[in-house]
Amino acid sequence: MPDTDSGAYPQRRQDALPHLTRRGLLGAGAGGALTALLAACGAGGTGATGSSATKTSAGPIRPGGTLRAGSPPPPTAVDPVTTYDGTGIALIQLVAEYLIWLDKDFKLVPKLATAWKSDAKATTWTFTLREGVTFSDGTALDSAAVKASFDRLLDPAGESAALPAFATILEQGGVSAPDASTVVFTLKRAFSDFPYLVSAGNYNAVILKADYAGDFTKKAVGTGPFLLTSYDLSTGATFARNPAYWDAPKPYLDGVDVTFYADDQADLVALQSGGIDVQLLSRVNLVQPLASAGGGLTVDQVKGTGVTVLTLRVDQAPFDRKEVRQAVAYALDRPALKEGVSAGIGDLGNDHLLAPLFPAAPTDIAQRAQDQAKVDQLLAAAGVSKLSFSLTFEPPSKDYAVAVQSQLKQFGITVDLDQRSSNDFYGGDQAKDTPWLFTKANLVAWAGRAVPSQFITPMVKSGAVWNGSKYANKTLDAAADAYDAATTDAERKAQAATIAQALHEDVPIIITFWGGAVRAYDSAKFTGIEAHPSSYVDFSSVSQV
């Protein structure tokens, strides 16, 4: 997914809009194998208990020191229940924790929960809490706090940014606490990837005290490695080491100081000049040159599942003909788009929603590549001698749109660029005329999702709420339902293959590449800093060099 600037968007709930911006919405990473859910940390298994490393790859740990970070100011209130922007999420993650962490390799890592298991139908999930954990005010973590945290997120009358992520899966009243160390989630339907929805993959799902009152920046109480000691929207925030953190001797740092910068360039200059040690949110195209510049600055990078989707209306000419949609797909140079738009970071896309990082992604569908003969053949079969269309997009997708226009021009396909403001692009009546769902062809930047279903269900199932292509395929619908209910890896892969093949053949959407993420930092001063697919922050293992 290309990095973009922040903006004000008409809705703020997580996944209420599909797009992700490096300065705005930040979604999840990628899904993991079912065995990761139902084995060691699943069906009766117990996860790691949080032992601490004694050294890093760079050498012995040197406790102490303050890590100086830079970031844009959060555009909305820093409240774990309502926050959706990257800076706000990062600040919260320094103080509060999840039942499960989602690491940079998209694996589920036990945090406040040490084990989880489901019933045979994957409709009831039972989680065991870690013993000996306390909130920063000394209150013991128990199931009542976990239940209250999710009840808060599931309240339909509230402002929870996570509510849409649970839609059709978990609703208010579905969480119970049979004893102090056990939490049970009773789902509305089978969902074998449920642990990802209560992990960091659902970034609002941090565990707070039962009496949390929405005053996080004034009274930030969490179980995490740091304590929020000051917050000023005009300058930044400071954090001190939590001496009572359950995973001692972590954190190794004495603290973290975050400075807010008005724009990306100022943030970058501060890193280059030594004013800060790390960026919370790094933009690929700005920091990638640092990787080869030498000196102490390092750019860590990871692959992800964020994606910019070229959506084609299958119910309107010229895209009511499958051959026309396929012709556009064959006219695009995917490696060149990935290199030009995303600095080469990420994986090639193949016009389906099973990203390569999803374990169930099929590997036997031939990679679609630019092919002049195919384009000519397909357009002739459709009876189209001259193809032209308008491509609608918001400003952050401009580079992508211009590249698509240029590439298609080489094949005699005319693309008229229709740039709208972000407010206009996502505005209007969501059921009738909003541009991102009702224009003939458009570019939509989707946040990285924790599991494939979070793309498939809203984007391409028949009649789905965000089905901008107006695509309908009963075979795909049935396979999507079966995928969610599958209890074995083999079954999930079989259903994923059906879904991927249908999308690859019918081409209601074109995916040229899946994006990644980067984080720039001063490796001459600190070690243990990593990029994360969703730009999440875990500084508990960071130490001085």
N, C-alpha and C positions, 0 to 999 in steps of 0.2 A: 504494500500500500504506500503510495507516495506521501511524504510528509507535507503537512499543510499548515496554514496559519489558523489561529483561533477565530471564533466568531460567535455571535449570539444566535442561537437556534430556537425555533418556536416551541420545542418540547425538550424536557430535560431528563425524563426517565430513561434508565438504562435500556438500550435497544428500542426506545420509543422512536428514534430515528436510527437508520442503519449505519450512518457514516461514522467514521472515526477520524479525528484529527490529532496530529502530534501535540497540539495545544488544546485539544478538546476531548471528546470521548475517547476513552481507552478501554478496549474490551479485553477478552481473555486470550489465552494462548491457543494451544491445540489439544485435541482429545488424546487419550491414551488407550491402550489395549484393555479389553474387558478383563483380562487376567490381572491387570493392575488394580482393577476395582474389586474383584472377588477373590483374590488370592491373598498375598501377604498383608494387604491393608483392607481386605474385604471379608469374604465369607468366613467369619470367625477368626480371621488372622489378626495379628497384632503388628502395628507399625513400629517404626523406630522410636525410641524413647528420648531422643534428643541428646545424644552424646556430643561433646564439643571437640573440635579438632585442636591439636596442639601446635600445628604449624600449617602454613599455606604453601602453595607451590613455589612461592618466592623465597621461602625460608621460615625461620622461627617467628612466631607472633610477637610483636612488640606492643603491649597494651598501652593505652593512653592516646592523647592527641585529639584534636577536633577536626573533623572533616568539613570542609567548606564547600557547599553545593550551590548551584545557581539554577534558577527556573523562572518562567514567567509567573506573574501573580495569578492566583486562581480567580476565574471570572465569576464564580458563585461562592456562596457560603461553604466553608469547610465543615461539612456535616456528613458523617459516615452514611446516614440514611439517604440523603439527597444528592450528594456529590457525584459528578460525572466527569469532571475534567482531570487531566493528567497530573497537574500539580497537587490538587486537593487529594487525590487518591494516594500519591506518594507521601504526603505529609501524614495522612492517617495511618499508612502502613508502617511508619516508624514507631507508632504508639500502640496500635491495636492489631490483633491477629485473627486468623481464620481457623476454622476447624481443620482445614487442609490447605497447605500451600501448593501452588502450581509453579514448578521450577522452570528454568530456562529451557529445559529439554522436554517440557510438557508432561512431566511425571507428577503424580500426586504424592505429596510429602506430608506425613502426619505432623500436625501442629497441636492444636488444642484437643483434637481427637486422636486417639492412638489406634483405633480399629473401627471398622464399619462392615456391615453385612446386610444382605437383603434376603427377603423370602424368595420362594421359588419363582414367583411371578414378577419380581422386581417392582412391586408396588408398596412394600413396607421396608423401610431402611432403618437399621438400628446402629447408633453411634455410641462408642465408649469414650468418655472424656479422660484426659490426662490428669493424674492425681498430683497434688501438691502445687498447683498453679494458683497464683493470687493476682488480683488486679493491683494496679499501682497504689491504690489507697489502702491495701491490706486485706480487702474483701476476697474470700475464697471463690474461685471459679466453680460454678455448679450448673446442673442442668436447667435450673430455673432461669439463670442468666442467658443461657443459650436459647431456651424457648422464647424468652422475652425478646431477644434480638431478632429472631425470625418472625415472631408475631408482629413486630414493628414493621418489618420489611413487607409483610403480607397484608397489611391493613389496607383495604381498598379505599378507605376514606383518608388515608395519609398521603404523603408526598414521596413515598419510597421510589428511588430510581431503579430498584431491582424488581419491582412488581411485574413488569412485562416478561422478565426472564423466567419467572415461575408460572406464567400463564399456561393453562391447560394441564399443568403438572402438579403443582402444590398450591393450596389455598389456605386462607386463615382458618384455624381450627385443626389443621393437619399435623401440628407439632405437639408432642406430649413428652412429659418428663416422669417416667415411672419411678425413678429413684435419682439420687443426687448426682450420679455419674453416668446416667444413661439418657439419651435423647432418641425419640422415635419419630420418624417422618412417615406419614401415611399419604401416599400419592393418589391423585385422581385417576391416573392411568399408569401403565407400566412404562418405566423409563430407566433403562439399565445404565445410563450415564449420569444418574442423579448425583453421585459424589462430586462431580465437577460443578454442579449448581450451588453447592454449599462450600466450595473451595474459593481460592482467590480468583478463579475463573469468573466468578460472580462478584465483582470487586466491592460491592456494598456489603457483602456478607460477613463483615468483621463482627466479633463478639464483644458486646458492650454490657455494662451493668444493667440490671433490670430497671433501675430508676433513671436511666439516661434521659435527659430533658432537652436535648438539642443544642446544648451550649458547649460544643466540643472545644473551640478555641479558647474558652475561658476556664473550662474544667475538663481537660482531656484525661480520662481514666481508661486505661487499657491494660492488657497483659503483655504488651510488646517490649522490645529491648530499650526503648528510649522514653523519656518524659518530656512533654511539651512545656517549656519554661516561659516562652514569650511568643506572641504572634502580633504582627502589625502588617496589615494589607499593603501599606505603602513601602515597607522596607523588607520584611521577611519574617522568619521564625527561627527560634533556637530550641535545641533539644539537649537534654543531659542524659547520661547513662542511667538506666534503671538498675539500682544496686540489688533489687530483689527479683531480677529476671529469673525465670524458672530454668533457663538453659545456661546456667553458669559454667564457665567463666565469661560467656558472652554477655553483652557485647564487649568488644575489646576497646572500642573508642570511648573517650571521655564524653564526647558529645558530637552533635551535628549542627552546624549553622547554615541556614538556607537564606540566600539573598534573592530577592525578586528583581528581575530585569524586565524592562519595558518591551524589548524585542529580542529576536534570535541573535542578531548581530552583536548586541551588547553582551549577551550571555557568552557568546563565543569569544569575544575579545577578552572578557574577564578570565576565561579559561586559558587563553594563550598568554596572557600577561601575568598569570600566577595569582590573580585575585580570587579565584575559586579552584577547587581541586577536582570537581566532577560536575557534570550536568545531570539533572534529574531527567530531562527530556531533550534528547539530541536529535537534530534534523540530519537525515542521511546526507543530503546533497551539500550541506554546509560543513559537516565534520569529516566526511570521508577523505578529503585531501590531507587531513592531519595524519592519517594512517601511514602515509609514505613520506611525511615531512621530517621524520627523525625527532630527536629530543625525547623528552619524558612523556609526551602525550600519547595515549593509546586509545584506539577506537575499537571497543569490543562489539561484535555483531552476532545476531542470531536470526534464524529464519522464523517465520510466523504464519498466521492465517488471515491477516488483514488483506483485503483485496478490493480493487476497483473493478466494478462489473459494468460491461457494456451491455445494456438491456435493450432488446428489440421487441417491439409490439407485434406479436404473432397474429393479432386479429385485425391488422391494418396493412394495406399495401404500402410499400412493396414487400414487407416482411411477413405477409401471410403465406408466402411461398418458402418452404424449407430450403429450397435450392439457393434462394437469394441470401438467406441467413448464413448458409454454409459458405457461400462465395465470399462474403465479408470476412468470415473467420479464416478462410484460406488466403486472404489478401494481406493479412497482418504478419509482420516480422516480429515474433514474440521475443527472441533474444535482444533485438535492438530496442524494443520498448522497455524491457527490464533494465537494460543498461542505461538508457537515456532518462527514464523516469525515476528509477529506484537505485541508481548507481550500481547496478548489477547485483544487488542484494535480494535474495529470495529464490523462489522456484518457478519454473515455467508452468503456466496454466494450460489446461487441455479442455476447456469449455464444459467443465462439470464442477460440482461443489465439494468434491472429496479431495481436499488439499493433500499434497504429498506427505505432510506431517501427520495426517490422520492415519492411525494404524490400519484402518479398513480400506484405505484408498487402493483402488485397483491399479495394477502395474502392467496389464496386458492390453490396454487401449492404446493404439498407435498415437504417438505425439503428433498433433496437427501442426503443420509447418506451412510457410508461405509457398504458394504453388500457382504460377500463372496459368498453366494449362487447366488446372482444376477450376479456377475462377471463371475462365472463358467457357468451359464445358457446363458449369452449373448455371451461369447466367443465360446461356443459350437454351438450356433445358427449361428454364423458367420463362422464356420468351421475353427477356429483358435485354434490350440492346444498349440502353443508357441508364445506368443506375445513379440516382442522386437522392440524398436525404439530409435532414437537419439533425444535428447532434446537440442535445441540450446538456448543460453541465453547470456546476458552480465554480467560482474562481479557483479553489484549491486543485481542481482537476484540469486546469487549463493546459498544462504541459502535456498531459496525457491526450487531451482532445486534439491539440495541434499535431502531435505525432501521428495519431490515427488519421487525421485529415491528410497529412503529407504522404503516408504510406498508401492509403487507398487511391490517392490521385495518380500514383504510378500505374494503377490498374484501370484507369479511366473512370473511377468512381468519384463522384463529386459529393463532398461533405460540406454543408454550410454550418458554421459554428454558431451556436445559440447560447451565449453565456448569460446566466442569471445570477443575481446576488444569492448568497446562501439562504437568506430569509425568504426570498421569492421562490427559490428552487424547492425548498421544503415547505413552503407556505401553501395557502389555498385550502380548499376542501379536500381532506385526505381520502374521501370516498368518491370524489367526482372529478377534480381538476388539478390537483397538486402536480407540478411539473415532473417531480421525480418518479411519479407513478403513472402519469398519463400522457407524456410526450412519446413520439414515435420511436425515438432512440435517445438514450441518455447514458451518462456515466454516473454511477453511484459508488462512493467509497464506503465499504462496509467494515465495521470493526472486526478484528479477529475474534473468532468464537472458540469456546472451549470444546464444543462437540459439533459434528456435521449437522445435526438436526436443527441447530440454531440458525443455520443458513437455509437448509432445505425447507423446513416447515413454513417459515414466513415468506420465502422468496419464490418458490416454484410449485408448491402444492396447489391444486386446483382451488381457485377462489380465495387464496391466502391474502392476508391483510396487506402485505407488501409485494404482491405479485405484479410488478410493473410490466412484465411481458405479456400478462393475461394468458399465460400458458396453462394448459390443462392436459393431464395424462393420468388416466386411472391406474395404469400399471405402476407408474412412479408413486402415486399416492399410496397404493397398497404396500409397496416396498418400503416407503418411508415409515409407515406405521409398524411394519414388521421389524424394521431396523431398531426402532426405539424399544420394542418388546423383546428383542433377541437376547438370549442368555448364554450364547456361546460365540466365540470369535469367528468360527466358521460360518455360522448363520449370519452374523453381522456383515462379514465380507461378501457373502452371496447377495444380500440385499443391497449393499453399497454398490456392487457391480451393476445391478439392475438399474439403480438410480443414475449412476455415472454414464452408463451406455445410452440411456434414454436422453439425457441432457446433451451428451456429445453428438448424438445423431440429430436431434431436433433443433439444437442451437437457439433456445430462447434467450440465452445469455452467452456472452463471450468473455472468457477469462484468459488473459494473455500471460499474466504472472501473479504469483502470490508474494506479498511483500515480506519484509523483515524489519528488524529494529536495531538500533545502535546506541551505545552510550560512550561518551568521550570522557576521559579522566587522566589525571596525572599519575602515571604508574611509577614515577621516580619517588613519589611520596607515600602512596598507599597501594595496598594489594587487597584482593578479595572483592573488588568491584566488578560487576558483570552487567551486560545488557540483558534485557528481558523482552520477550515478544510483545508484551503489552506495556513496556516501560515501567513495570512494577519495581518496587524498591525493597531490598533486604540488605541492610548494612550491618547486620548483627555479626557477620564474619569478617568485616573490613578491619584491617589493622595497618599500622605504619610500616613502611619498608625499613 
